[in-house]
Structures are given as structure tokens and as C-alpha cells.
Amino acid sequence: MARLGVQHIQGTQRNYAGHVNHDTVDYVAERIPTLVHTSLEGALKQNPCPLPSPERISQVLSQAIVDVDNEITSGFLSIFPRDGPSMLPHVMKTYINDASFGGACQTRVSRMLGGTTALLTLLHEASGNLWIAHLGDCCSGLYVMCRLP
């Protein structure tokens, strides 16, 4: 693991572990909370009830992971022109090894090749609902502590 990060943001706990590098972790840690927040706001605006259904919130968390994965993939593919598959290796290297020119392409390649696991939890304290979404070789456990008489 390149890096492990746990942060609390407005009732959401995020845990990401990077493989090979931390570029994917950094990107996912930045994007997932924004996507979840925006999607939950949209769901609240569409539904006059105070809380979207548990199924809808599950969809929001799952879709955020899928959307970020798609962003990483499309960012990588956008580096190459349409004739990318027929490019000669030395030409392709000029597209992906651009560190001396700011490294925007190299960062996209690094995100694509680096990878991350994701574990998200969302707790709505008023209803007692807890959602857990995960991707990759990670898992979570729930422990309840109570006082014995």
C-alpha cells in the first residue's frame, strides 16, 4: 500500500488504500465526496420527503464509485489521438511522459495504472440508517458497544 487515508467529512467516513502509487487515491479522495454530496442534494430536491429511500442512497454511493472509475478511464484515454492503437511506441511515450511539460498526461497514466480500494460509510443519525460501499480488497465491520448492568 502506498498510502492509507481516513477522513471524516459531514458524516461520511472514507478510506482509500493505494496500489503502486498514491495518485489514484488522491483523485478518488477528492472526487467521491463531491459526487456523493452533489447526488444527495439532487435526490433531496427531487423528493419532497426529508430523506431519500435507503435504496436511492445505496445507488448514490455505488454510482459515485462507478463515475470516478469512468472519469479515470476517460481521462487516460483522452491522452491519445484517435489513431492511438496504431501509434508507434516511441510516439506514444511522448504522450505519456510529459513530466517536463507539467505532467498532466503522466498523472492520468499514473491514476489509471495505480489503482485504489475504496470503503465509504454514510450514517444518517436521525434515522439510524448506515450505508457501506466498498470496492477492491477491503472490508468493514460494525461493532456495537453496550453497557452491561
Disulfide bonds with the S-S distance in Angstrom:
none
